[in-house]
Amino acid sequence: MIKQLLLLLITTFSLNCYSQIIFEKGYYINNSNQKIDGLIKNVDWKNNPLEFEYQKTEQAEKKILKIKSVKEFGIYNVSKYIRSIVNIDRSRSHRDYLSKNKNPIFKKEELFLKVLIEGDASLLLYKDKNITRYFYQTTKKDIEQLVFKEYKITESKIATNNEFRRQLHNNFNCSDISIDDVKNIDYKKESLLKFFIKYNNCINSKYVNFEEKQKKDLFNLSIRPGLNSSSLSISNLSSSTNPNYDNQLTFRLGLEFEFILGFNKNKWSVILEPTYQYYKAESNATAYLRDSDTDYQSIEIPIGLRHYLFLNDNSKIFINSAVIYDVLLNSKVGTLDASSQVNLAIGVGYNYKNKYSVEFRSQTKKDILRKYQYLGSDYKTISIIFGYSFF
């Protein structure tokens, strides 16, 4: 089973190498302050880039534009980056790398900063591997880092320099913002976004929230009816009579909870799908299985990963790999009690407009008589599953 699981996971993750990253409508501003429209390859940068790929039209040659030649670039209704020479502290927060110096160690660098809020009070972000830094800018003040640093007091005791709260208090005074509001701010995106939105609203400043533009549906709830094609074979070590049960086409009904992971252009998600399934069949009687009608019912609970490959704005293909836990519902194989067993599944499907889907799924075998010493069984299922997303 471990080998099968590894194979499924390797298969799923390897698809990332072939995923489509599309060119989207955007622009850049060169060093002569010319704004040039075109198409920019949106790779949903996890770390702030130093370059990006651009083409004038879909038929035009692709070229790499580096930070030295671009003052600003953006993808319309998605994101915006501006070039700036800033003082940045790259002190690590990992315990093994903490120093006893509470003060930031600034170094001047030329960077692309991601704009989160743009207004009279702007919030910007820089991420690079193990560090995350936030910057601010006002109509009266150039871009400056908001200071947050963890440091050691002793080898076992860690403290935090929360200078960023003083910076916010000194630079963003407004009747709607109290001292307690500033004291309760965390050095995290959501907390800082909330503060900058509140301040811009307080001073009646028009602003753009780029995070809101990028925010997409990160949760889907779908009903998942379908058909199972299942069969059961039994091996009896104490007898030459091994009953086989006919392949049965049965109904299944699931409710899928999908949690989209907010990176790599929302191509990855975690799925949880409680599903009712059943299998009823007859076979010839044996010494162990008199009256050998099988009535196997359970709630299957697949937990797994899904990966999307986007075809266009409305269509996408997906692949799942999942571990399935089985909760039995008074299930019998003849006079014997069935056993639950964890097994694996892999599925391939198609999604249209984030609303309708169809999936073909195959499960590995389950031994539902594994608690009986002289009996073994192979329960196999393949499924065709239809989906309708409520939201």
Residue, then its C-alpha position, 0 to 999 in steps of 0.5 A: m500500500i505504501k508503494q501505491l500511495l507514493l506512486l499516486l502522490i508522485t504522479t499527482f505532483s509531477l503534473n505541476c511540471y506540465s501545468q499551464i501558466i498563461f500570459e495575461k493582459g498587463y503593462y510595464i513602465n520603462n525607464s523613460n516613463q513609457k507605459i507599454d501594454g502587452l501580455i505578461k506571464n503570470v506565474d503567481w510569484k511566491n517570491n518577489p521577482l527580479e524579472f518577468e516574461y513579456q510579449k507584445t501580442e500572442q504571436a510576438e516573440k517572448k522576452i525577459l525584462k529585468i528589474k534594471s529596465v522596468k520601473e513598474f509592471g502589473i497584470y490588470n485586475v490582478s497585481k502590481y509591482i514597483r521598483s524601488i531602492v529601499n533599506i531592507d533588513r534580512s534578519r532570519s526569524h528561525r531560532d537557529y539564526l537569531s542574533k542578540n541584536k534587537n535592531p534591524i540590520f539594514k542594507k540598501e537594495e533595488l527590489f520589485l515591491k508588490v503593492l497590496i494597498e495603493g492610496d494616500a497610505s500605501l502598503l507594500l510587500y516583499k517576500d524572498k524564501n525565508i523572509t517577509r517584509y512589509f513597507y509603507q508609503t504616504t504622500k509625504k514619506d518615501i517607501e520605508q520598511l515596517v520593522f519587526k524582528e525577533y532576537k535572543i535575550t538568552e539561548s532559550k528566551i526570545a523577544t520581539n522588536n515591534e517597532f512597526r507599531r510605533q511607526l504606524h502610530n507616528n505616521f497614521n493619526c486619525s480620529d477613527i484609529s485608537i492606540d489600542d488599534v495600533k497595539n493589537i496589529d500583528y505583523k501579518k498581511e490580513s492585520l496590516l491590510k485591515f489597518f491601511i484600509k481603515y486609515n484610508n477610509c478615515i482620511n477619505s482617500k481613494y485607494v485600490n486593494f489589490e488583494e481584494k482584486q486577487k481574492k477568489d473563491l477558496f472553498n467549494l461545496s459540491i453534491r457528487p452523485g454517481l455510479n459505482s461498478s464493484s465486484l467481490s472475490i473471496s479466497n478460502l484457504s481451507s477449501s477449493t471453493n472460492p465464491n466470486y460475486d457478480n459485478q454490480l452497478t450501484f448508486r453512490l452519493g457524496l458531498e465534497f468539501e474542497f479547500i483551494l490552496g492560495f498559491n500557484k494560481n489556485k491549481w492545488s486543493v485539498i478535498l474531503e468527500p463523505t460518500y454513501q456507497y453500497y454493494k449487494a450480490e449473490s453467490n454460491a454457498t460455501a462452508y464458510l459463507r452459507d446464505s452467502d448474499t453480500d450486503y456491504q454498505s459504508i460511508e467512505i471518506p476520501i481525503g486527498l489532493r487535487h491538481y488543476l490544469f487550466l484549458n481556458d477561462n471556463s474549462k479545466i482538467f483535474i486529477n485527484s489522489a486520495v486516501i479513503y477511510d471506510v465507516l461500515l453500516n451493518s455490513k455482511v458477507g454471508t453470515l460474516d461481519a465485514s471489516s473496514q480497511v483504508n485504501l487509495a483512489i486516483g481520479v481524472g476529471y473535467n470541470y466547467k465554469n467551476k460549477y459542473s464536473v465529471e470524474f472517472r475514479s479507480q480505487t485499489k482493492k480492499d480486503i473486507l474479510r481480513k479479520y478472518q484467518y482463513l479467508g481473504s477478499d478483493y473488493k474493487t470499485i471504479s466510479i463515474i462521478f458527476g458534480y454540481s457546486f453550490f458555491 
